[in-house]
Amino acid sequence: MDDNKEPEEIKIRKMLNEYVAHSSYKLNPDTKIIDRVVKGLVMRKVKFGYAYCPCRLVTGDKERDKNIICPCVYHGEEIDRDGECHCNLFVSVNYQIKYEEGD
């Protein structure tokens, strides 16, 4: 990983872990999904200065784009509706249990 990306990855992973520690959501139990999304967050943080959701379009309008800084404003509604956010990074507690039980 590039020198400037490694510290960003550490910061983003820390932020994600702190977020789920204080929320009702969990990180996806599939570490490959987490790694993929974190890689996208890091790339966007380096390119744009913010960890924009890698699954959403950055418009260049800072006011609109602030809604897609991870965790984006849409993730709660998506998890309530689907059990996971659009990126599959955050999941409901039920999703976690279901995954661990093999359902």
Order of alpha helices (4+ residues) and beta strands (2+ residues): alpha-beta-alpha-alpha-alpha-beta-alpha
